[in-house]
Amino acid sequence: MQPGRGCCPSCAASSPAAASRSLTAAGNWQEQVVISARQAVPVADDLPDEQVAMFFVNPATGLIMTRAVLKVPRGEWLLQTAAGSALGRMVIRLGNHFGFRTLNVVRRPEQAQELRRAGAEHVLVSAGESLANEVRQLTGGGVRCALDAVGGALGKAVVDALAPRGRMLVYGTLSGEAIQLDPRALMVGQKSIAGFWLSEWVKDQGVFQMLKLFRQVQGLMRQKVLTTEIAGTFALEDFQRALTQAQVPGKTGKVLLRIGK
């Protein structure tokens, strides 16, 4: 470890340079701050600064939802919406690594082709209505585990695609629309929906559990399972080019700002 090289588990840095030091929940637009030792997480030297900048939120969310909450067994199906996102791609790699199978829902055909090239087993291009039937046909009756970050009609279709005693975790609302459900959709088959929010989960964990999580995340980063694609890294003074790059349609990967040298 390099002295002072670490990150704070309560935030996801937007800057590699900022992430290589200790950060506070007050904001990331600082090169150096003074915090208590309990807020700092040591980060190994062999992890690139760009990955350290995105060390916690997406990687931890994907790992916890699939391994600690849903506990998706080897060989089991996991259905997920927003599969083309950075977190969705991590879930695909987690499935390949731990042996569970993923059904990945995207909006555009070009996203489907890209995810297949990246190792996704099944990709469905769907707006919602036909999704449940497609999933039942592929899986022989529905899925026991699902992740939804969209809500609205697509979220409802995921519920309809659940097998008896299936469970869906909701961790986002990208559509901005509520999931409209007939209660019988949950009653028949004893299906369930639960919410997941990383900061709420963290509050219930002890120090040793969190240290174990940090080690897991770093180990899976080294194995290229919980890494994030980078679309470009720009100096803070070059923020206008960074904004232009971030708005490119179909862009793959995150755009980062580097603070300091």
C-alpha positions, 0 to 999 in steps of 0.5 A: 500500500502507498501511504494515504492511498485509499477511498471512502466507502460512503461515496463513489469518486468522479476523479481518479486523482481524488479517489487515490486519497481519502474522501468524505461524504461532503463531496468529491471536488477536493484533492485532499481532506482530513478524515478519521481512520474509520472512514478510509479504506486502503486500496492496493497499489496494483489497482488502476486509479481509474478503477479506484475512482469507481471502486465502491458503489456499482461493484458493491451493489452488484456483488451484494445483490447477487451474492448476499441478498438474492444468493443466486445459486450456480446454474440458476437464472437471473433476469435483469433490466438495464443490462447495458449499464455499467452495473448490468455488465458487472452482473453479467460477469458475476454470473459468468464467474460464479456460474449463474445464468443471466437473461439481460434486457436492453432497449436497442438491438445494437446493445444486444449485439454488444453484450453478446460479444461481451459474454452475455448468454441471453439478451432480450430486446424488449419494451415490456409487454412480450417479455414475460412470455419470452422469459417463460419460453427460455427458462421453462416457466419463469425465473426465481431471481430478478433485478430491476432498475427501470420500473414502469411497464418493464418492471411489471413485466419482470414481475410477470416473468417470475416463477413461483416463489420468485423474488425481484429486487428493485434498485432504480427507477430509470423510467420515472414511472411506478410499477402498476401491479395487481396484488394477485400477481404476487399472491399467486405463487407467493412471489415477492418484491424488495427494494435495495439501496446500498447505503441502507444495507451498509448501515446494518453491517459491522466493521469486519463484514465491510472489510471482507466486502472491500477485499472481495471487491478488490479481488474481483477487480483484479480478475476483471469481474467488477471493473468498469469500462472507461470512455475517456479521462479528462483534466478538470480544466478540460471539462467541456470536452468531457461533457461532449464525450459523456453525451455521445449516443451509444457511448460505452463506459464512464467519462472521468475527470482528473483533479490535480496532477 
